[in-house]
Amino acid sequence: MSDTRRRVKVYTLNEDRQWDDRGTGHVSSTYVEELKGMSLLVRAESDGSLLLESKINPNTAYQKQQATFGKSSSEKCFFGDTLIVWSEAENYDLALSFQEKAGCDEIWEKICQVQGKDPSVEVTQDLIDESEEERFEEMPETSHLIDLPTCELSKLEEIADLITSVLSSPIRREKLALALENEGYIKKLLQLFQACENLENTEGLHHLYEIIRGILFLNKATLFEVMFSDECIMDVVGCLEYDPALAQPKRHREFLTKTAKFKEVIPITDSELRQKIHQTYRVQYIQDIILPTPSVFEENFLSTLTSFIFFNKVEIVSMLQEDEKFLSEVFAQLTDEATDDDKRRELVNFFKEFCAFSQTLQPQNRDAFFKTLAKLGILPALEIVMGMDDLQVRSAATDIFSYLVEFSPSMVREFVMQEAQQSDDDILLINVVIEQMICDTDPELGGAVQLMGLLRTLIDPENMLATTNKTEKSEFLNFFYNHCMHVLTAPLLTNTSEDKCEKDNIVGSNKNSTICPDNYQTAQLLALILELLTFCVEHHTYHIKNYIMNKDLLRRVLVLMNSKHTFLALCALRFMRRIIGLKDEFYNRYITKGNLFEPVINALLDNGTRYNLLNSAVIELFEFIRVEDIKSLTAHIVENFYKALESIEYVQTFKGLKTKYEQEKDRQNQKLNSVPSILRSNRFRRDAKALEEDEEMWFNEDEEEEGKAVVAPVEKSKPEDDFPDSYEKFMETKKAKESEDKENLPKRTSSGGFKFTFSHSASAANGANSTNSKSVVAQTPPASSNGSSSKATNLTTSVTATKGSLVGLVDYPDDEEEDEEEETSPRKRPRLGS
């Protein structure tokens, strides 16, 4: 660390009461797991070794001094005049000397924050003379207790002042707590509260508020047991209603007794359990609602209160878990078709809270808890309730499902794979989750985002187990791609199909390209699906590759480059960028044979002179190809699109691609010239058709990935329109409710600009010309004779009538049109690189 503010010298006090220099380093305050708390760490500036590791103890007295000291009175051994000194054990004193006062103040604030002190103090705890401390240890516990005033109305102000004054001293807090416990003082105070309330003694009630609040800040579990007992807790709440800062007292007791209702979804016969539930709710209410938010210096005052609630929740979960009869009855009613909707909603909310409480358990106890739920059938029950129409029930079921996935993704995966052997695809748990994600009616798709995160966890190979007998990764991914992937991609395939897109075009429009029909909510959904598919490209390799090739998925995704929603176009571009980033020649051949750069280049040209995120993302894609020198893609881009791109000069990316292409072409010619003529004869050349057949072999043969099980090709028997009925119903309902304009999306093309045809048909992947293309495009002749031809592109010649438009040149919109665009920029853009 180069920050001189944190530069310190570390000193320890030796037996001769002299300070020994332990080294110079840099200090930091951080949480240390081994010490279970915030600690001071000093690492040597020479080699980074640990000079000091000291936990900030809440009861240790730290001193901040403004003087120097050394081995002798005349010798200074510190950087500056600001020190922090403390004792860690008997006869073991430590000191940090800071080079700069600012660094000392920063660490001092951290120490005071941990101890709940005001940083303005010079000493964090009361210093006790050693002999006096020894006397305290030798005396009985009941000695030297604080003398409490007589518990009567006239003494309330004195009692309040006493309790407030001891809060800054740990030793005095201990003594006061012991005195309150021994004399039964709290119950006497609560009797005074009843008297004050009957007499409408406002001043006395304000003093009692300060007294009870101060006793809570003593942070003693033994006092909490008295205050939160059934006998006392409502009077404690009553005292806390009379905050002097409020003009009128709050009505917390009225809320707890009349408004808040305890619902027993199944009657609880254990009275101790019922009492514990009531107590936990009320104490949680005191902490969260009644008590003011503690300041930085008061955070530690209520740590025991937090622990009290924590252990209560642990007890409740343990007691419920042990009562198998109770849980069995809950599950039986939850899955019973005869259960009415209100009852089922209460049952699901009970389980949601039950699972939330379980987070307080230790890891081994939490494992046992979720295994108990799994044994009782929580996953089949969730499968039923997640498919219900009640939004609250579905939301609570989703929260429960998230707890299960977070606890053990493998348990969920094992269940759905076993389920697949007995059920149809439509009712599989994962497919139910996907359909809930697709049919989320929230305009912001909050539930869909949560479900997408759960799906990503389930399909993440990083948390899949591999054993000697079986490989979870290969088994589950085979299952997912054969039974679930078609449900996930259904909205994408439906919204990018030719029929869907053409139906949405305006009659009489002169559009040159098909634009996908995406309103904002649909666009958000498609973006979520693309995010998940992009994750699959990064982590699933063979499985997703097989699916993309069989479904011609990238072509369908790139239709979304025409979306009026830039974020969706960027998602489509990101999907292609991840594929290209793998530098896989199978993908590269698929892209070049299908001419799949067309929609990307169209988007770049349509974007015109706007200097925005879409422009930068497209440029970065081509820059990656140039830097990584992906030869097959470089050749394809230069041969087919360079004429359209050569006018883009604000970056050197496309000129760099041309240079790379020409250099590779020269190398190939040199190699060819160095080969004897007999080897260049036709009889030693492989037939072009044979080469093409070799390229297609991958589509017809099974592969293994790193020794994993072979994945069967994705079934082509599933039609693209095999979309869940629920989605169609959802779309119909949504369209009926929406009042948004049904007009076609605005044109994104520049007038008379260079435009390519992009066919949706899978036949384009094989290089076939599309006779049904509705766009008129300019032809770019191939730049070489290495086997690529115009057959691989859908380029035809046209003469446009727009002023200033020439074949092969980009014609940007007039200034008036530019003014109507949301994003504008100067004509000259800064160079992004050379």
C-alpha positions in Angstrom: 0.0 0.0 0.0 1.5 3.3 -1.0 -0.8 5.5 1.1 1.4 7.3 3.6 -1.6 8.1 5.8 -1.7 4.4 6.9 2.1 4.1 7.3 3.0 3.2 10.9 5.6 1.8 13.2 4.7 -1.0 15.5 6.0 -1.0 19.0 5.8 -3.4 22.0 6.7 -2.7 25.6 9.5 -4.9 26.9 10.2 -6.0 30.5 12.3 -3.0 31.1 9.3 -0.8 30.2 11.0 0.3 27.1 9.4 0.4 23.6 10.8 -2.0 21.0 10.5 -1.3 17.3 8.8 -4.3 15.6 9.0 -2.8 12.1 7.4 -0.4 9.7 4.3 -1.2 7.6 0.8 -0.2 6.6 -2.2 -0.6 8.8 -5.8 -1.6 7.8 -8.9 -2.5 9.7 -10.8 -5.5 8.3 -12.9 -8.5 9.4 -10.8 -11.6 10.2 -12.7 -14.9 10.1 -10.3 -16.7 12.4 -10.6 -14.0 15.1 -14.4 -13.6 14.5 -14.3 -9.8 14.4 -12.9 -6.6 13.1 -9.1 -6.5 13.5 -6.1 -4.3 13.0 -3.6 -5.7 10.5 -0.2 -4.3 9.8 1.8 -5.7 6.9 5.5 -4.9 6.5 6.3 -2.5 3.7 9.4 -4.4 2.8 8.0 -7.9 2.1 4.3 -7.8 3.0 4.7 -10.1 6.0 2.3 -9.7 8.9 3.7 -7.5 11.7 0.5 -7.3 13.7 -2.9 -9.0 13.8 -5.0 -7.7 16.7 -8.7 -8.1 17.2 -10.5 -4.9 18.2 -12.0 -6.1 21.5 -15.2 -4.2 22.6 -13.9 -3.9 26.2 -10.2 -3.1 25.5 -9.2 0.5 26.5 -7.5 2.2 23.5 -5.8 5.6 24.0 -5.0 8.2 21.4 -2.0 10.2 22.5 -0.5 13.4 21.2 3.1 12.9 22.3 6.3 11.1 21.3 8.2 8.7 23.4 11.2 6.4 22.8 13.9 4.3 24.3 15.2 7.3 26.1 13.7 10.7 26.9 15.8 12.4 24.2 15.4 9.9 21.4 12.3 10.0 19.1 11.4 6.7 17.6 8.1 7.6 16.0 7.1 9.2 12.7 4.9 11.9 14.2 3.2 12.9 17.3 0.0 10.8 17.0 -0.1 7.4 18.7 -2.7 4.7 19.5 -1.8 2.6 22.5 -3.5 -0.4 24.2 -2.9 -3.5 26.2 -3.8 -6.9 24.8 -2.8 -9.1 27.8 -1.0 -8.8 31.1 2.3 -7.0 30.6 1.8 -6.9 26.8 1.3 -3.4 25.6 1.2 -2.3 22.0 1.5 1.0 20.2 1.1 2.2 16.6 2.8 5.4 15.6 1.3 7.0 12.5 3.3 9.0 9.9 0.3 11.3 9.4 -2.4 12.4 11.8 -5.2 11.7 9.2 -4.3 8.0 9.2 -4.4 7.9 13.0 -7.9 9.6 13.0 -9.2 7.1 10.4 -8.1 4.0 12.4 -9.3 5.7 15.6 -12.8 6.1 14.1 -12.9 2.4 13.2 -11.9 1.4 16.7 -14.6 3.7 18.2 -17.2 2.4 15.7 -16.6 -1.2 16.9 -16.8 -0.2 20.6 -19.7 2.2 20.1 -17.8 5.3 21.1 -17.7 8.8 19.9 -14.4 9.4 18.0 -14.0 12.7 19.9 -12.9 10.8 23.1 -9.2 10.2 23.8 -9.8 7.0 25.7 -12.4 4.4 24.7 -12.8 2.8 28.1 -12.4 3.7 31.8 -8.8 3.1 32.8 -8.5 1.2 36.1 -5.5 1.1 38.3 -3.9 -2.4 38.3 -4.2 -2.7 42.1 -7.8 -1.6 41.9 -8.5 -4.1 39.1 -7.1 -6.9 41.3 -9.3 -5.8 44.1 -12.4 -6.1 41.9 -11.4 -9.6 40.9 -10.9 -10.7 44.5 -14.2 -9.2 45.8 -17.5 -11.1 45.7 -19.8 -10.5 42.7 -22.3 -8.7 44.9 -19.8 -6.2 46.2 -19.4 -2.7 44.7 -22.7 -2.8 43.0 -24.2 0.4 41.9 -26.6 1.7 44.6 -30.0 2.1 42.9 -32.3 4.9 44.0 -35.6 3.8 45.7 -38.1 2.8 43.0 -40.7 5.5 43.4 -42.3 8.2 41.3 -40.3 11.0 42.8 -37.0 9.2 41.9 -37.7 8.5 38.2 -35.6 11.4 37.0 -32.6 10.3 39.2 -33.0 6.7 37.9 -33.0 7.9 34.3 -29.9 10.0 34.8 -28.1 7.1 36.4 -28.8 4.6 33.7 -27.9 7.1 30.9 -24.6 7.9 32.6 -23.3 4.3 32.9 -23.8 3.4 29.2 -20.3 4.7 28.2 -18.5 2.4 30.7 -18.5 -1.4 30.2 -17.6 -2.0 33.9 -20.3 0.3 35.2 -22.8 -1.3 32.8 -22.0 -4.7 34.2 -22.5 -3.5 37.8 -25.8 -1.8 36.9 -27.1 -4.9 35.1 -26.2 -7.1 38.1 -28.0 -4.6 40.5 -31.1 -4.6 38.3 -31.2 -8.4 38.2 -30.6 -9.0 41.9 -33.2 -6.5 43.2 -36.0 -7.4 40.8 -35.9 -3.7 39.9 -37.5 -4.0 36.4 -40.8 -5.4 37.6 -41.0 -2.5 40.2 -40.3 0.0 37.4 -43.1 -1.5 35.3 -45.5 -1.2 38.2 -44.6 2.5 38.3 -45.4 2.7 34.6 -48.9 1.5 35.3 -49.3 4.1 38.0 -48.0 6.9 35.8 -50.3 5.9 33.0 -53.3 5.8 35.4 -52.4 9.2 36.7 -51.6 10.6 33.3 -48.2 11.6 34.6 -46.6 12.6 31.3 -43.2 13.6 32.8 -42.9 10.3 34.6 -43.8 8.4 31.4 -41.0 10.2 29.5 -38.5 9.3 32.2 -39.6 5.7 32.0 -39.1 5.7 28.3 -35.4 6.8 28.9 -35.0 4.2 31.7 -36.4 1.2 29.7 -34.5 2.2 26.5 -31.3 2.5 28.6 -31.8 -1.0 30.2 -32.2 -2.4 26.6 -28.9 -0.8 25.7 -27.2 -2.5 28.7 -27.3 -5.5 26.2 -27.8 -8.2 28.8 -29.6 -11.4 28.0 -30.6 -12.1 31.6 -32.4 -8.7 31.7 -34.1 -9.5 28.3 -35.5 -12.8 29.8 -37.3 -10.7 32.4 -38.4 -7.8 30.1 -39.7 -10.1 27.3 -41.6 -12.5 29.5 -45.4 -12.8 29.0 -45.8 -10.9 32.2 -43.7 -7.9 31.3 -43.4 -7.5 27.6 -46.5 -5.5 26.9 -45.6 -3.0 29.7 -42.1 -2.7 28.2 -43.8 -1.9 24.8 -46.0 0.6 26.7 -43.0 2.5 28.2 -41.5 2.7 24.7 -44.6 4.4 23.4 -43.9 7.6 25.3 -40.9 9.0 23.4 -40.3 12.6 24.6 -39.5 13.6 21.0 -43.1 12.8 19.9 -46.0 15.1 20.4 -48.4 12.2 20.8 -47.5 8.6 22.1 -47.6 5.8 19.6 -50.1 3.0 19.9 -47.9 -0.1 19.6 -49.8 -2.1 22.1 -53.0 -1.6 20.3 -51.4 -2.8 17.1 -49.9 -5.9 18.7 -53.1 -6.9 20.5 -55.8 -6.0 18.0 -54.4 -5.5 14.5 -51.7 -8.2 14.4 -53.4 -11.6 14.2 -51.6 -14.9 14.8 -52.8 -17.4 12.2 -52.4 -21.1 12.9 -52.6 -22.8 9.5 -52.6 -26.1 11.4 -53.4 -25.9 15.2 -50.2 -25.9 17.3 -50.7 -28.1 20.3 -47.3 -27.3 21.9 -48.0 -24.3 24.3 -44.2 -23.6 24.6 -43.8 -23.4 20.9 -46.8 -21.0 20.6 -45.4 -18.8 23.4 -42.0 -18.7 21.7 -43.6 -17.6 18.4 -45.5 -14.8 20.1 -42.4 -13.7 21.9 -40.2 -13.6 18.8 -42.7 -11.6 16.8 -43.1 -9.0 19.6 -39.3 -8.7 20.2 -38.7 -8.4 16.5 -41.4 -5.6 16.4 -39.6 -3.8 19.3 -36.2 -4.0 17.4 -37.5 -3.1 13.9 -40.4 -0.7 14.6 -40.2 0.8 18.1 -36.6 1.4 18.8 -35.0 4.2 16.7 -32.3 3.2 14.2 -29.1 3.0 16.2 -26.4 5.4 15.4 -22.9 4.2 14.4 -21.9 4.4 18.0 -24.9 2.5 19.3 -24.8 -0.5 16.9 -23.1 -2.8 19.4 -25.5 -1.8 22.2 -28.2 -4.1 20.7 -26.1 -7.0 19.6 -27.5 -9.3 22.3 -31.0 -8.3 21.3 -30.3 -9.5 17.8 -28.8 -12.7 19.2 -31.9 -13.2 21.4 -34.2 -13.1 18.3 -31.8 -15.3 16.4 -31.8 -18.1 19.0 -35.5 -17.9 19.3 -35.9 -18.6 15.6 -33.5 -21.5 15.8 -35.7 -23.0 18.6 -38.9 -22.5 16.7 -37.5 -24.2 13.5 -36.1 -27.1 15.6 -39.4 -27.6 17.4 -41.4 -27.6 14.2 -39.0 -29.8 12.4 -39.2 -32.4 15.2 -43.0 -32.5 14.9 -43.3 -34.6 11.8 -47.1 -35.0 12.4 -47.5 -31.3 12.1 -45.5 -30.9 8.9 -47.1 -34.0 7.3 -50.5 -32.4 7.9 -49.3 -29.1 6.3 -48.1 -30.9 3.2 -51.3 -32.9 2.9 -53.5 -29.8 3.0 -51.2 -27.9 0.6 -51.5 -30.5 -2.1 -55.1 -31.4 -1.5 -57.3 -30.2 -4.4 -60.2 -29.7 -1.9 -58.2 -27.0 0.0 -59.7 -23.6 -0.7 -57.5 -20.8 -2.1 -57.3 -18.7 1.1 -56.2 -21.7 3.1 -53.6 -22.6 0.5 -52.3 -19.1 0.5 -51.8 -19.2 4.3 -50.0 -22.6 4.0 -47.6 -21.4 1.4 -46.9 -18.2 3.4 -46.2 -20.4 6.4 -43.6 -22.4 4.5 -42.1 -19.3 3.1 -41.6 -17.9 6.7 -40.5 -21.3 7.9 -37.7 -21.4 5.2 -36.7 -17.8 6.1 -36.3 -18.8 9.7 -34.2 -21.8 8.7 -31.5 -19.4 7.4 -30.6 -18.9 11.1 -29.6 -22.5 11.5 -26.1 -23.8 11.6 -25.0 -25.5 8.3 -25.4 -29.0 9.5 -28.8 -28.2 11.1 -29.9 -26.5 7.9 -29.0 -29.5 5.9 -31.2 -31.7 8.1 -34.0 -29.2 7.8 -34.1 -29.1 4.0 -33.6 -32.9 3.8 -36.7 -33.2 6.0 -38.7 -31.0 3.7 -37.5 -32.9 0.6 -38.5 -36.2 2.3 -42.0 -34.9 3.0 -42.3 -33.8 -0.7 -41.7 -30.1 -0.9 -40.7 -30.1 -4.6 -43.8 -31.9 -5.9 -45.9 -29.5 -3.7 -44.1 -26.5 -5.2 -44.8 -27.9 -8.7 -48.5 -27.8 -8.0 -48.7 -24.3 -6.4 -46.4 -22.6 -8.8 -48.8 -23.4 -11.6 -51.8 -21.7 -9.8 -53.4 -18.5 -10.9 -53.1 -16.8 -7.5 -50.2 -14.3 -7.8 -49.5 -14.2 -4.1 -49.2 -18.0 -3.9 -46.9 -18.1 -7.0 -44.7 -15.4 -5.5 -44.4 -17.1 -2.2 -43.7 -20.5 -3.9 -41.0 -18.8 -6.0 -39.3 -17.6 -2.8 -39.5 -21.1 -1.3 -38.0 -22.5 -4.5 -35.2 -20.0 -4.3 -34.3 -21.2 -0.8 -34.1 -24.8 -2.1 -32.0 -24.0 -5.1 -29.6 -21.9 -3.0 -29.4 -24.8 -0.5 -28.8 -27.6 -3.0 -29.1 -27.2 -6.7 -28.2 -30.9 -7.1 -31.2 -32.0 -5.0 -33.5 -30.0 -7.4 -31.8 -31.4 -10.5 -32.0 -35.0 -9.2 -35.8 -34.5 -8.6 -36.5 -33.1 -12.1 -34.5 -35.9 -13.8 -36.4 -38.6 -11.9 -39.6 -36.8 -12.6 -38.9 -36.8 -16.4 -39.1 -40.6 -16.4 -42.8 -40.5 -15.3 -44.2 -37.2 -16.5 -44.8 -35.2 -19.7 -42.5 -32.3 -20.5 -45.2 -29.8 -20.0 -45.6 -30.5 -16.3 -41.9 -30.9 -15.3 -40.9 -28.6 -12.5 -38.3 -26.7 -14.5 -40.7 -26.2 -17.4 -43.3 -24.8 -14.9 -40.6 -22.4 -13.7 -39.7 -21.4 -17.3 -43.4 -20.8 -18.1 -43.8 -18.7 -15.0 -40.9 -16.6 -16.2 -42.4 -16.3 -19.7 -45.9 -15.4 -18.4 -44.9 -12.9 -15.8 -47.4 -10.1 -15.9 -45.3 -7.6 -14.0 -44.4 -4.8 -16.5 -40.9 -4.7 -15.1 -40.7 -8.6 -15.1 -39.4 -8.6 -11.5 -40.5 -12.3 -11.0 -39.0 -13.3 -14.3 -35.6 -11.8 -13.4 -35.7 -13.8 -10.1 -36.6 -17.1 -11.9 -34.0 -16.5 -14.6 -31.4 -16.3 -11.9 -32.6 -19.6 -10.4 -32.5 -21.3 -13.8 -29.0 -20.1 -14.3 -27.9 -21.6 -11.0 -29.5 -24.9 -12.0 -27.8 -25.1 -15.4 -24.4 -23.8 -14.1 -21.8 -26.6 -14.5 -19.7 -25.1 -11.8 -22.0 -26.4 -9.1 -22.6 -29.8 -10.6 -21.1 -32.8 -9.0 -18.9 -35.4 -10.7 -18.4 -38.8 -9.1 -16.8 -42.0 -10.3 -20.2 -43.6 -11.0 -21.9 -40.8 -12.8 -21.5 -37.3 -14.1 -24.2 -35.0 -13.1 -23.2 -32.4 -15.7 -23.7 -34.7 -18.7 -26.9 -36.3 -17.4 -28.6 -33.1 -16.4 -27.6 -31.1 -19.6 -28.8 -34.0 -21.7 -32.1 -33.8 -19.9 -32.3 -30.0 -20.1 -31.6 -29.7 -23.8 -34.0 -32.6 -24.7 -36.9 -31.7 -22.4 -36.7 -28.0 -21.5 -34.7 -26.0 -24.0 -37.6 -25.8 -26.5 -39.8 -24.3 -23.8 -37.1 -21.6 -23.0 -36.5 -20.6 -26.6 -40.2 -20.8 -27.7 -40.9 -17.0 -27.2 -37.7 -16.2 -29.1 -38.5 -18.5 -32.1 -42.1 -17.4 -32.1 -41.3 -13.7 -32.2 -38.6 -14.0 -34.9 -40.5 -16.3 -37.2 -41.1 -15.1 -40.8 -44.9 -15.3 -40.4 -44.9 -13.4 -37.2 -42.7 -10.7 -38.5 -44.4 -10.3 -41.9 -47.8 -10.2 -40.2 -46.7 -7.2 -38.2 -45.5 -5.1 -41.1 -47.6 -2.2 -42.1 -49.4 -2.6 -45.4 -47.9 -0.4 -48.1 -44.7 0.2 -46.1 -41.5 0.5 -48.1 -39.4 -1.2 -45.5 -36.4 -3.1 -46.8 -36.1 -5.4 -43.9 -38.4 -7.3 -41.5 -38.6 -5.8 -38.1 -39.5 -8.0 -35.1 -42.8 -7.2 -33.4 -41.6 -6.4 -29.9 -43.3 -4.2 -27.4 -41.3 -3.2 -24.3 -42.4 -6.1 -22.1 -41.8 -8.7 -24.8 -38.4 -7.1 -25.5 -37.5 -7.4 -21.8 -38.5 -11.1 -21.9 -36.5 -11.8 -25.0 -33.5 -10.0 -23.4 -33.7 -12.3 -20.4 -33.9 -15.4 -22.6 -30.9 -14.1 -24.6 -28.9 -13.6 -21.4 -29.6 -17.2 -20.4 -28.6 -18.5 -23.8 -25.4 -16.4 -23.8 -24.6 -18.0 -20.4 -25.2 -21.4 -22.1 -22.8 -20.5 -24.9 -20.1 -19.7 -22.4 -20.5 -22.8 -20.2 -22.2 -25.6 -22.1 -20.0 -25.8 -25.3 -21.2 -29.0 -27.1 -24.8 -29.0 -26.0 -25.6 -25.5 -27.0 -23.6 -25.8 -30.2 -25.6 -28.8 -31.2 -28.8 -26.8 -30.5 -27.8 -23.7 -32.3 -26.8 -25.6 -35.4 -30.0 -27.7 -35.5 -32.3 -24.8 -34.9 -30.3 -22.2 -36.9 -30.7 -20.2 -33.7 -28.2 -17.5 -34.3 -30.0 -16.4 -37.5 -33.2 -16.1 -35.5 -31.5 -14.2 -32.7 -30.0 -11.7 -35.2 -33.5 -10.7 -36.4 -33.6 -8.8 -33.2 -30.9 -6.5 -34.4 -33.8 -4.7 -36.1 -35.6 -4.1 -32.8 -36.5 -0.5 -31.9 -35.3 -1.3 -28.4 -31.5 -0.8 -28.4 -31.0 -2.9 -25.3 -32.5 -5.9 -27.1 -30.4 -5.4 -30.2 -27.3 -5.3 -27.9 -28.4 -8.6 -26.3 -28.6 -10.2 -29.7 -25.2 -8.8 -30.6 -23.7 -10.0 -27.3 -25.0 -13.5 -28.0 -23.1 -13.5 -31.4 -20.0 -11.9 -29.7 -19.8 -14.8 -27.2 -20.0 -17.3 -30.0 -17.3 -15.6 -32.0 -15.2 -15.2 -28.8 -15.0 -19.0 -28.5 -12.9 -19.0 -31.8 -14.5 -22.3 -32.7 -14.2 -23.1 -36.4 -17.5 -25.0 -36.4 -19.3 -21.8 -35.4 -17.2 -19.8 -37.8 -18.2 -21.9 -40.8 -21.8 -21.8 -39.6 -21.6 -18.0 -39.6 -19.9 -17.6 -42.9 -22.1 -20.1 -44.8 -25.2 -18.5 -43.4 -24.0 -15.0 -44.2 -24.8 -14.0 -40.6 -22.8 -10.8 -40.5 -25.4 -9.2 -42.7 -27.8 -8.1 -39.9 -24.9 -6.8 -37.8 -23.5 -4.7 -40.7 -27.0 -3.5 -41.5 -27.4 -2.3 -37.9 -24.1 -0.5 -38.1 -25.0 1.2 -41.3 -28.5 2.0 -40.1 -27.0 3.6 -37.0 -25.5 6.2 -39.3 -23.4 8.9 -37.6 -24.6 8.3 -34.1 -21.8 7.6 -31.8 -23.5 5.3 -29.2 -23.2 2.0 -27.4 -24.5 0.0 -30.4 -21.9 1.6 -32.6 -19.1 0.8 -30.1 -20.3 -2.8 -29.6 -20.3 -3.6 -33.3 -16.9 -2.0 -33.8 -15.6 -4.1 -30.9 -16.9 -7.3 -32.5 -14.9 -6.6 -35.7 -11.9 -5.4 -33.7 -11.8 -8.7 -31.8 -11.8 -10.6 -35.1 -8.9 -8.4 -36.3 -6.8 -8.6 -33.1 -7.3 -12.4 -32.7 -6.7 -12.8 -36.4 -9.6 -15.2 -37.1 -8.8 -15.9 -40.7 -12.0 -17.5 -41.9 -14.1 -14.6 -40.6 -11.7 -12.0 -41.8 -11.8 -13.4 -45.3 -15.6 -13.6 -45.3 -16.0 -10.0 -44.1 -13.5 -8.5 -46.6 -14.7 -10.5 -49.6 -18.4 -9.8 -49.0 -18.7 -6.5 -47.1 -15.6 -4.4 -47.5 -17.1 -2.1 -50.1 -19.8 -1.1 -47.6 -17.4 -0.6 -44.7 -14.4 1.0 -46.4 -15.9 4.5 -45.9 -15.8 4.1 -42.1 -12.5 5.8 -41.3 -13.0 7.1 -37.7 -11.5 3.7 -36.6 -8.9 1.6 -38.4 -10.6 -1.7 -37.7 -11.9 -2.4 -41.2 -8.7 -1.3 -43.0 -6.9 -3.5 -40.5 -9.1 -6.4 -41.5 -8.3 -5.7 -45.2 -4.6 -5.7 -44.4 -4.8 -8.9 -42.5 -6.7 -10.5 -45.4 -4.2 -9.4 -48.0 -1.2 -10.6 -45.8 -2.8 -14.0 -45.4 -3.6 -14.1 -49.1 0.1 -13.3 -50.0 1.3 -16.1 -47.6 -1.0 -18.6 -49.2 0.3 -17.6 -52.7 3.9 -18.0 -51.5 3.2 -21.4 -50.1 1.4 -22.4 -53.3 4.3 -21.2 -55.4 6.8 -23.2 -53.3 5.0 -26.5 -53.9 6.2 -28.5 -57.0 3.8 -28.2 -59.9 3.0 -31.9 -59.9 1.5 -31.6 -56.4 -0.7 -28.7 -57.6 -2.3 -30.8 -60.3 -6.0 -31.6 -60.1 -5.4 -35.3 -59.4 -3.8 -34.5 -56.1 -6.5 -32.0 -55.1 -9.4 -33.0 -53.0 -12.8 -32.7 -54.7 -14.6 -29.5 -53.7 -17.7 -31.6 -53.0 -15.7 -33.8 -50.7 -14.4 -30.8 -48.7 -18.0 -29.6 -48.3 -19.1 -33.1 -47.1 -16.3 -33.1 -44.5 -17.5 -29.8 -43.2 -21.0 -31.2 -42.8 -19.9 -34.3 -41.0 -20.2 -32.7 -37.7 -23.9 -32.3 -38.1 -24.3 -36.0 -38.6 -22.1 -37.6 -36.0 -22.2 -37.7 -32.2 -19.3 -36.2 -30.2 -18.1 -36.6 -26.7 -16.9 -33.7 -24.7 -14.0 -34.3 -22.3 -15.0 -37.8 -21.7 -18.6 -36.9 -20.9 -21.6 -38.9 -22.1 -22.7 -38.5 -25.7 -25.5 -36.0 -26.2 -28.2 -37.0 -28.6 -29.0 -34.4 -31.3 -31.8 -32.1 -30.3 -35.0 -33.5 -31.6 -36.0 -31.8 -34.8 -39.5 -33.2 -34.5 -40.4 -30.4 -32.2 -41.8 -27.6 -34.5 -40.7 -24.1 -33.9 -44.2 -23.1 -33.1 -44.4 -25.7 -30.3 -45.0 -23.0 -27.8 -46.7 -23.4 -24.4 -50.4 -22.6 -24.5 -49.9 -20.5 -21.4 -47.7 -18.1 -23.3 -50.3 -17.8 -26.1 -53.0 -17.1 -23.5 -50.7 -14.6 -21.8 -50.0 -12.8 -25.1 -53.7 -12.7 -25.9 -54.6 -11.3 -22.5 -51.8 -8.8 -22.6 -52.9 -7.6 -26.1 -56.5 -7.2 -24.9 -55.3 -5.1 -21.9 -52.8 -3.0 -23.7 -53.9 0.3 -25.3 -50.6 0.9 -27.0 -50.4 1.8 -30.7 -50.5 -1.1 -33.0 -48.5 0.7 -35.7 -45.4 -0.7 -37.1 -42.0 0.0 -35.5 -40.2 3.1 -36.8 -37.7 2.6 -39.6 -34.1 2.4 -38.5 -32.6 2.4 -42.0 -30.9 5.5 -43.4 -32.3 6.8 -46.7 -30.7 5.2 -49.7 -28.1 3.6 -47.5 -26.1 0.5 -48.4 -28.4 -2.4 -47.3 -28.2 -6.1 -47.3 -30.9 -8.7 -47.5 -31.2 -10.9 -44.5 -33.3 -14.0 -45.0 -34.8 -15.9 -42.0 -34.9 -19.2 -43.8 -32.5 -21.9 -42.6 -31.7 -22.6 -46.3 -29.6 -19.5 -46.3 -27.2 -21.3 -44.1 -26.4 -23.6 -47.0 -25.7 -20.7 -49.3 -29.0 -20.8 -51.3 -30.2 -17.6 -52.8 -33.5 -16.3 -51.4 -36.0 -15.7 -54.1 -38.6 -14.3 -51.6 -36.4 -11.5 -50.4 -38.2 -8.2 -50.2 -35.1 -6.0 -49.9 -33.3 -4.5 -52.8 -29.6 -4.5 -52.1 -26.3 -3.5 -53.7 -24.0 -6.1 -54.9 -20.4 -6.4 -53.7 -18.3 -8.5 -56.0 -16.0 -11.0 -54.3 -12.4 -9.9 -53.8 -10.7 -13.2 -54.4 -11.2 -16.5 -56.2 -10.5 -18.8 -53.3 -13.8 -20.6 -53.6 -16.1 -18.0 -52.1 -18.7 -16.6 -54.5 -21.8 -14.5 -54.5 -23.7 -17.7 -54.0 -23.1 -17.4 -50.3 -24.7 -14.0 -50.1 -28.0 -12.5 -51.0 -26.7 -9.5 -52.9 -28.4 -8.1 -56.0 -27.9 -4.9 -57.9 -30.1 -1.9 -57.6 -30.0 1.7 -58.4 -31.6 3.8 -55.7 -33.5 7.0 -56.4 -32.3 8.8 -53.3 -30.2 11.9 -54.0 -26.4 11.4 -53.4 -26.7 7.6 -53.2 -24.2 5.6 -55.1 -23.7 1.8 -55.3 -21.3 0.7 -52.6 -21.4 4.0 -50.6 -23.2 4.8 -47.3 -25.7 7.6 -47.6 -26.4 9.1 -44.1 -29.7 10.8 -43.3 -30.1 14.6 -43.9 -29.7 16.9 -40.9 -33.4 17.2 -40.4 -33.8 13.5 -40.0 -30.9 13.4 -37.6 -32.5 15.9 -35.4 -35.4 13.6 -34.9 -33.2 10.8 -33.6 -32.8 10.3 -29.8 -29.0 9.9 -30.0 -26.9 12.3 -32.0 -23.2 13.1 -32.3 -20.9 15.2 -34.4 -20.1 14.0 -37.9 -16.5 13.6 -37.0 -16.1 11.0 -34.3 -12.9 10.6 -32.3 -10.7 7.8 -33.4 -11.1 4.8 -31.2 -7.7 3.3 -32.2 -5.5 2.7 -35.1 
